[in-house]
Amino acid sequence: MTLSFFRKVVNREHKILPLELQAVLKGDSQVEFTKFRPMTTDIQVVVYQILNASSNAFPWPLYLEGKSLELLSLYLAALGLDCRQSYGQLLNMAEKEKVSQARTLLINDLQTPPTLNRLCRKTGLNAAKLQAGFRQVYGKSVFDYFREHRMQEAKRILDKAETNVSQTAWQVGYTNVSHFSEAFKKRFGILPKHYLKNRVRDVQAAL
């Protein structure tokens, strides 16, 4: 990425970035910036969409360009979160335990999950602190974490190839199968019925 393009896309939001990257942005450093970090779930989704050859996006070059910019945005956001954490805005031990408690309560019953207000009452954290805690510990908001957990659990159930899509949707808390299918495809790039069909075929082939 050229420095001129980088300056253009970051614009006035450079303060969220690591200091060494801010120096590159200002032209104070001639050193190339490289940082390796684990992919966030959001980044994994976009990578999967790019690699999924079954996409019917058109025109394909425009689709790839848009996804590339989305990857860049998500990566810079992840760097910003890393940066804020390194500046000492981490939770103390007691607050981390409360956030962990909230997570356990959140995913304990996918069919009847607690509301945000109930999580706050149970843990003694206000909504802002709880949301900030989830972002620091798990890298996403309470709702986003719950949604991702439901999708991963649905995928785990379908991987067993022992149930149908409707039953899977119900087990992870969806009363509307169409909504579940839409959410699953958005997360994994494939409809759950097609994913299940592939899994059944793989299981049968392994027998």
MIPANU-26410 format. One record per residue (C-alpha): residue in one letter; x, y, z; residue number from 1. Coordinates in Angstrom, 1 decimal. Layout:
! MIPANU-26410
<atom residu="a" x="X" y="Y" z="Z" num="NUM"/>
...
! end
This chain:
! MIPANU-26410
<atom residu="m" x="0.0" y="0.0" z="0.0" num="1"/>
<atom residu="t" x="1.4" y="3.4" z="-1.0" num="2"/>
<atom residu="l" x="1.8" y="6.0" z="1.7" num="3"/>
<atom residu="s" x="-0.4" y="8.5" z="-0.2" num="4"/>
<atom residu="f" x="-3.3" y="5.9" z="-0.4" num="5"/>
<atom residu="f" x="-2.8" y="5.1" z="3.3" num="6"/>
<atom residu="r" x="-3.1" y="8.7" z="4.3" num="7"/>
<atom residu="k" x="-6.2" y="9.0" z="2.2" num="8"/>
<atom residu="v" x="-8.1" y="6.1" z="3.7" num="9"/>
<atom residu="v" x="-7.1" y="6.8" z="7.3" num="10"/>
<atom residu="n" x="-7.7" y="10.5" z="7.0" num="11"/>
<atom residu="r" x="-8.2" y="12.0" z="10.5" num="12"/>
<atom residu="e" x="-8.5" y="8.7" z="12.4" num="13"/>
<atom residu="h" x="-4.8" y="8.0" z="12.6" num="14"/>
<atom residu="k" x="-4.7" y="8.5" z="16.4" num="15"/>
<atom residu="i" x="-6.2" y="5.0" z="17.0" num="16"/>
<atom residu="l" x="-3.2" y="3.4" z="15.3" num="17"/>
<atom residu="p" x="0.1" y="2.2" z="17.0" num="18"/>
<atom residu="l" x="2.7" y="5.0" z="17.4" num="19"/>
<atom residu="e" x="5.1" y="3.3" z="15.0" num="20"/>
<atom residu="l" x="2.4" y="3.3" z="12.3" num="21"/>
<atom residu="q" x="1.5" y="6.9" z="13.0" num="22"/>
<atom residu="a" x="5.2" y="7.8" z="12.4" num="23"/>
<atom residu="v" x="5.1" y="6.0" z="9.0" num="24"/>
<atom residu="l" x="1.8" y="7.9" z="8.2" num="25"/>
<atom residu="k" x="3.4" y="11.2" z="9.0" num="26"/>
<atom residu="g" x="6.5" y="10.5" z="7.0" num="27"/>
<atom residu="d" x="8.7" y="10.6" z="10.1" num="28"/>
<atom residu="s" x="9.9" y="7.0" z="9.5" num="29"/>
<atom residu="q" x="11.4" y="5.3" z="6.4" num="30"/>
<atom residu="v" x="10.9" y="1.9" z="7.9" num="31"/>
<atom residu="e" x="8.2" y="-0.4" z="6.5" num="32"/>
<atom residu="f" x="5.5" y="-1.4" z="9.0" num="33"/>
<atom residu="t" x="4.7" y="-5.1" z="9.3" num="34"/>
<atom residu="k" x="2.7" y="-6.7" z="12.1" num="35"/>
<atom residu="f" x="1.6" y="-10.2" z="12.5" num="36"/>
<atom residu="r" x="-1.5" y="-10.9" z="14.6" num="37"/>
<atom residu="p" x="-4.2" y="-13.6" z="14.9" num="38"/>
<atom residu="m" x="-7.1" y="-13.0" z="12.5" num="39"/>
<atom residu="t" x="-10.3" y="-11.7" z="14.1" num="40"/>
<atom residu="t" x="-13.6" y="-13.5" z="13.4" num="41"/>
<atom residu="d" x="-14.7" y="-10.7" z="11.1" num="42"/>
<atom residu="i" x="-11.5" y="-11.0" z="9.1" num="43"/>
<atom residu="q" x="-11.9" y="-14.7" z="8.8" num="44"/>
<atom residu="v" x="-15.4" y="-14.2" z="7.4" num="45"/>
<atom residu="v" x="-14.1" y="-11.9" z="4.6" num="46"/>
<atom residu="v" x="-11.2" y="-14.2" z="3.8" num="47"/>
<atom residu="y" x="-13.6" y="-17.1" z="3.5" num="48"/>
<atom residu="q" x="-15.8" y="-15.0" z="1.2" num="49"/>
<atom residu="i" x="-12.8" y="-14.2" z="-1.0" num="50"/>
<atom residu="l" x="-11.7" y="-17.8" z="-1.2" num="51"/>
<atom residu="n" x="-15.2" y="-19.2" z="-1.8" num="52"/>
<atom residu="a" x="-15.3" y="-19.8" z="-5.5" num="53"/>
<atom residu="s" x="-19.1" y="-20.4" z="-5.5" num="54"/>
<atom residu="s" x="-19.8" y="-16.7" z="-5.0" num="55"/>
<atom residu="n" x="-22.0" y="-15.3" z="-7.7" num="56"/>
<atom residu="a" x="-20.6" y="-11.7" z="-7.2" num="57"/>
<atom residu="f" x="-20.3" y="-9.7" z="-10.4" num="58"/>
<atom residu="p" x="-18.2" y="-8.1" z="-11.6" num="59"/>
<atom residu="w" x="-15.6" y="-10.3" z="-9.8" num="60"/>
<atom residu="p" x="-12.7" y="-7.7" z="-9.9" num="61"/>
<atom residu="l" x="-14.9" y="-5.1" z="-8.3" num="62"/>
<atom residu="y" x="-16.0" y="-7.6" z="-5.6" num="63"/>
<atom residu="l" x="-12.4" y="-8.5" z="-4.8" num="64"/>
<atom residu="e" x="-11.4" y="-4.8" z="-4.6" num="65"/>
<atom residu="g" x="-14.3" y="-4.1" z="-2.2" num="66"/>
<atom residu="k" x="-13.4" y="-7.1" z="0.0" num="67"/>
<atom residu="s" x="-9.7" y="-6.1" z="0.0" num="68"/>
<atom residu="l" x="-10.7" y="-2.6" z="1.3" num="69"/>
<atom residu="e" x="-12.9" y="-4.3" z="3.9" num="70"/>
<atom residu="l" x="-10.0" y="-6.5" z="5.0" num="71"/>
<atom residu="l" x="-7.8" y="-3.4" z="5.3" num="72"/>
<atom residu="s" x="-10.5" y="-1.6" z="7.4" num="73"/>
<atom residu="l" x="-10.9" y="-4.6" z="9.8" num="74"/>
<atom residu="y" x="-7.2" y="-5.0" z="10.2" num="75"/>
<atom residu="l" x="-6.7" y="-1.4" z="11.1" num="76"/>
<atom residu="a" x="-9.5" y="-1.6" z="13.6" num="77"/>
<atom residu="a" x="-7.8" y="-4.6" z="15.1" num="78"/>
<atom residu="l" x="-4.6" y="-2.7" z="15.4" num="79"/>
<atom residu="g" x="-6.5" y="0.1" z="17.0" num="80"/>
<atom residu="l" x="-7.8" y="-2.2" z="19.6" num="81"/>
<atom residu="d" x="-4.4" y="-3.7" z="20.3" num="82"/>
<atom residu="c" x="-3.1" y="-0.1" z="20.7" num="83"/>
<atom residu="r" x="-5.7" y="0.9" z="23.2" num="84"/>
<atom residu="q" x="-5.1" y="-2.2" z="25.2" num="85"/>
<atom residu="s" x="-1.3" y="-1.5" z="25.3" num="86"/>
<atom residu="y" x="-1.9" y="1.9" z="26.6" num="87"/>
<atom residu="g" x="-3.2" y="0.5" z="29.9" num="88"/>
<atom residu="q" x="-7.0" y="0.5" z="29.4" num="89"/>
<atom residu="l" x="-7.2" y="-3.2" z="30.3" num="90"/>
<atom residu="l" x="-9.7" y="-4.6" z="32.8" num="91"/>
<atom residu="n" x="-8.5" y="-5.4" z="36.3" num="92"/>
<atom residu="m" x="-8.8" y="-8.9" z="37.5" num="93"/>
<atom residu="a" x="-12.1" y="-8.5" z="39.2" num="94"/>
<atom residu="e" x="-13.7" y="-7.0" z="36.1" num="95"/>
<atom residu="k" x="-12.3" y="-9.7" z="33.9" num="96"/>
<atom residu="e" x="-13.9" y="-12.3" z="36.2" num="97"/>
<atom residu="k" x="-17.2" y="-10.5" z="35.9" num="98"/>
<atom residu="v" x="-16.9" y="-10.4" z="32.1" num="99"/>
<atom residu="s" x="-16.2" y="-14.1" z="32.1" num="100"/>
<atom residu="q" x="-19.2" y="-14.7" z="34.2" num="101"/>
<atom residu="a" x="-21.3" y="-12.6" z="31.8" num="102"/>
<atom residu="r" x="-20.0" y="-14.8" z="28.9" num="103"/>
<atom residu="t" x="-21.0" y="-18.0" z="30.7" num="104"/>
<atom residu="l" x="-24.5" y="-16.6" z="31.4" num="105"/>
<atom residu="l" x="-24.8" y="-15.5" z="27.8" num="106"/>
<atom residu="i" x="-24.1" y="-18.8" z="26.1" num="107"/>
<atom residu="n" x="-25.5" y="-21.1" z="28.8" num="108"/>
<atom residu="d" x="-29.0" y="-21.3" z="27.1" num="109"/>
<atom residu="l" x="-29.0" y="-20.3" z="23.4" num="110"/>
<atom residu="q" x="-32.7" y="-20.6" z="23.2" num="111"/>
<atom residu="t" x="-33.5" y="-18.1" z="25.9" num="112"/>
<atom residu="p" x="-30.4" y="-15.9" z="26.3" num="113"/>
<atom residu="p" x="-30.3" y="-13.2" z="29.0" num="114"/>
<atom residu="t" x="-30.8" y="-9.5" z="28.0" num="115"/>
<atom residu="l" x="-28.0" y="-7.0" z="28.3" num="116"/>
<atom residu="n" x="-29.7" y="-5.5" z="31.3" num="117"/>
<atom residu="r" x="-29.9" y="-8.9" z="33.1" num="118"/>
<atom residu="l" x="-26.2" y="-9.5" z="32.4" num="119"/>
<atom residu="c" x="-25.5" y="-6.1" z="34.0" num="120"/>
<atom residu="r" x="-27.6" y="-6.9" z="37.1" num="121"/>
<atom residu="k" x="-26.0" y="-10.4" z="37.5" num="122"/>
<atom residu="t" x="-22.4" y="-9.1" z="37.1" num="123"/>
<atom residu="g" x="-22.6" y="-5.7" z="38.7" num="124"/>
<atom residu="l" x="-21.2" y="-4.0" z="35.6" num="125"/>
<atom residu="n" x="-23.0" y="-1.2" z="33.8" num="126"/>
<atom residu="a" x="-23.7" y="-1.6" z="30.1" num="127"/>
<atom residu="a" x="-20.9" y="0.5" z="28.9" num="128"/>
<atom residu="k" x="-18.3" y="-1.3" z="31.1" num="129"/>
<atom residu="l" x="-19.7" y="-4.7" z="30.0" num="130"/>
<atom residu="q" x="-19.5" y="-3.9" z="26.3" num="131"/>
<atom residu="a" x="-16.0" y="-2.5" z="26.7" num="132"/>
<atom residu="g" x="-15.0" y="-5.5" z="28.6" num="133"/>
<atom residu="f" x="-16.3" y="-7.9" z="26.0" num="134"/>
<atom residu="r" x="-14.4" y="-6.0" z="23.3" num="135"/>
<atom residu="q" x="-11.2" y="-6.1" z="25.3" num="136"/>
<atom residu="v" x="-11.4" y="-9.8" z="26.3" num="137"/>
<atom residu="y" x="-13.2" y="-11.3" z="23.3" num="138"/>
<atom residu="g" x="-12.6" y="-8.7" z="20.6" num="139"/>
<atom residu="k" x="-16.3" y="-8.0" z="19.9" num="140"/>
<atom residu="s" x="-19.5" y="-6.6" z="21.5" num="141"/>
<atom residu="v" x="-21.8" y="-8.7" z="23.6" num="142"/>
<atom residu="f" x="-24.3" y="-9.2" z="20.7" num="143"/>
<atom residu="d" x="-21.6" y="-9.9" z="18.2" num="144"/>
<atom residu="y" x="-20.0" y="-12.5" z="20.5" num="145"/>
<atom residu="f" x="-23.3" y="-14.2" z="21.0" num="146"/>
<atom residu="r" x="-24.1" y="-14.2" z="17.3" num="147"/>
<atom residu="e" x="-20.7" y="-15.7" z="16.5" num="148"/>
<atom residu="h" x="-21.1" y="-18.4" z="19.2" num="149"/>
<atom residu="r" x="-24.5" y="-19.4" z="17.9" num="150"/>
<atom residu="m" x="-23.1" y="-19.7" z="14.3" num="151"/>
<atom residu="q" x="-20.1" y="-21.8" z="15.5" num="152"/>
<atom residu="e" x="-22.4" y="-24.0" z="17.6" num="153"/>
<atom residu="a" x="-24.7" y="-24.5" z="14.6" num="154"/>
<atom residu="k" x="-21.8" y="-25.4" z="12.4" num="155"/>
<atom residu="r" x="-20.6" y="-27.9" z="15.1" num="156"/>
<atom residu="i" x="-24.1" y="-29.5" z="15.1" num="157"/>
<atom residu="l" x="-24.3" y="-29.7" z="11.3" num="158"/>
<atom residu="d" x="-20.8" y="-31.2" z="11.2" num="159"/>
<atom residu="k" x="-22.1" y="-34.3" z="13.0" num="160"/>
<atom residu="a" x="-24.6" y="-34.8" z="10.1" num="161"/>
<atom residu="e" x="-27.1" y="-36.2" z="12.6" num="162"/>
<atom residu="t" x="-29.9" y="-33.5" z="12.4" num="163"/>
<atom residu="n" x="-31.6" y="-31.4" z="9.9" num="164"/>
<atom residu="v" x="-31.4" y="-27.6" z="9.4" num="165"/>
<atom residu="s" x="-34.7" y="-26.8" z="11.2" num="166"/>
<atom residu="q" x="-33.7" y="-28.8" z="14.3" num="167"/>
<atom residu="t" x="-30.3" y="-27.1" z="14.3" num="168"/>
<atom residu="a" x="-31.8" y="-23.7" z="14.0" num="169"/>
<atom residu="w" x="-34.0" y="-24.4" z="17.0" num="170"/>
<atom residu="q" x="-31.1" y="-25.7" z="19.1" num="171"/>
<atom residu="v" x="-29.2" y="-22.5" z="18.7" num="172"/>
<atom residu="g" x="-32.2" y="-20.3" z="19.4" num="173"/>
<atom residu="y" x="-33.7" y="-19.4" z="16.0" num="174"/>
<atom residu="t" x="-37.5" y="-19.7" z="15.7" num="175"/>
<atom residu="n" x="-37.4" y="-18.7" z="12.0" num="176"/>
<atom residu="v" x="-35.4" y="-21.1" z="9.8" num="177"/>
<atom residu="s" x="-35.1" y="-18.5" z="7.0" num="178"/>
<atom residu="h" x="-33.4" y="-16.1" z="9.4" num="179"/>
<atom residu="f" x="-31.1" y="-18.8" z="10.5" num="180"/>
<atom residu="s" x="-30.2" y="-19.8" z="7.0" num="181"/>
<atom residu="e" x="-29.5" y="-16.1" z="6.1" num="182"/>
<atom residu="a" x="-27.3" y="-15.7" z="9.1" num="183"/>
<atom residu="f" x="-25.4" y="-18.9" z="8.5" num="184"/>
<atom residu="k" x="-24.8" y="-18.0" z="4.8" num="185"/>
<atom residu="k" x="-23.6" y="-14.5" z="5.8" num="186"/>
<atom residu="r" x="-21.1" y="-16.1" z="8.3" num="187"/>
<atom residu="f" x="-19.8" y="-19.0" z="6.3" num="188"/>
<atom residu="g" x="-20.7" y="-18.2" z="2.7" num="189"/>
<atom residu="i" x="-23.0" y="-21.2" z="2.2" num="190"/>
<atom residu="l" x="-26.6" y="-22.1" z="3.0" num="191"/>
<atom residu="p" x="-26.9" y="-24.5" z="5.9" num="192"/>
<atom residu="k" x="-28.8" y="-27.1" z="3.8" num="193"/>
<atom residu="h" x="-25.9" y="-27.1" z="1.3" num="194"/>
<atom residu="y" x="-23.4" y="-27.3" z="4.1" num="195"/>
<atom residu="l" x="-25.2" y="-30.2" z="5.7" num="196"/>
<atom residu="k" x="-25.5" y="-32.0" z="2.3" num="197"/>
<atom residu="n" x="-21.7" y="-31.7" z="1.9" num="198"/>
<atom residu="r" x="-21.1" y="-33.0" z="5.4" num="199"/>
<atom residu="v" x="-23.4" y="-36.0" z="4.9" num="200"/>
<atom residu="r" x="-21.6" y="-36.8" z="1.7" num="201"/>
<atom residu="d" x="-18.2" y="-36.6" z="3.4" num="202"/>
<atom residu="v" x="-19.4" y="-38.8" z="6.3" num="203"/>
<atom residu="q" x="-20.8" y="-41.4" z="3.9" num="204"/>
<atom residu="a" x="-17.6" y="-41.4" z="1.8" num="205"/>
<atom residu="a" x="-15.5" y="-42.0" z="4.9" num="206"/>
<atom residu="l" x="-17.5" y="-45.1" z="5.8" num="207"/>
! end
